[in-house]
Amino acid sequence: MHKANVFYQNFAEIEYRLCGLYFKFKNENKGKEHLQKALEIDFEYHIILKELFPAVFKLKEVQTVIKNFK
């Protein structure tokens, strides 16, 4: 998963996808790191997380990070 992050630095979509994958594989800390970075790059694009990882998007800790970002 880290290769995508190396080749596509500062791409919000990659960060949101990594966030979703890390949460799916139960690595919430890494998931939150990627979510925070994605929000910093493009806050409005967080809808991609909802579309690709609806269960992750609904998690309370994910919603808290998004809500507290701004």
MARTIFI-129702 format. One line per 2 residues: number of its first residue (from 1); their letters; for each residue x negated, y, z negated of C-alpha. Coordinates in pm, whole numbers. Example, Ala and Ser with C-alpha at 12.3 -4.5 7.8 and 13.67 -1.06 7.14 Angstrom:
REM residues 2
1> AS> -1230 -450 -780 | -1367 -106 -714
***
This chain:
REM residues 70
1> MH> 0 0 0 | -289 235 -59
3> KA> -401 239 306 | -87 427 409
5> NV> -165 688 149 | -520 728 280
7> FY> -426 759 648 | -117 974 593
9> QN> -214 1214 318 | 42 1481 236
11> FA> 325 1308 420 | 635 1317 203
13> EI> 794 1017 373 | 497 793 289
15> EY> 503 909 -73 | 877 842 -106
17> RL> 837 499 49 | 548 416 -185
19> CG> 758 536 -477 | 1040 302 -380
21> LY> 809 7 -331 | 631 55 -661
23> FK> 961 74 -847 | 1086 -240 -668
25> FK> 773 -424 -779 | 818 -302 -1138
27> NE> 525 -60 -1144 | 721 240 -1266
29> NK> 416 450 -1356 | 276 437 -1002
31> GK> 626 488 -867 | 666 807 -1069
33> EH> 324 930 -954 | 424 892 -591
35> LQ> 764 1044 -654 | 607 1350 -814
37> KA> 364 1390 -524 | 645 1346 -269
39> LE> 856 1611 -441 | 562 1851 -436
41> ID> 514 1798 -63 | 881 1821 37
43> FE> 1150 1830 -230 | 1440 1836 17
45> YH> 1331 1509 176 | 1406 1306 -138
47> II> 1720 1191 40 | 1502 931 215
49> LK> 1459 758 -118 | 1837 735 -148
51> EL> 1868 593 204 | 1584 339 186
53> FP> 1590 244 -182 | 1940 317 -318
55> AV> 1889 108 -633 | 1565 292 -711
57> FK> 1726 630 -640 | 1998 553 -896
59> LK> 1754 474 -1177 | 1784 714 -1467
61> EV> 1408 778 -1482 | 1399 862 -1109
63> QT> 1694 1097 -1142 | 1526 1262 -1441
65> VI> 1206 1326 -1244 | 1403 1473 -954
67> KN> 1624 1684 -1181 | 1330 1819 -1382
69> FK> 1114 1893 -1079 | 1242 2243 -1010
***
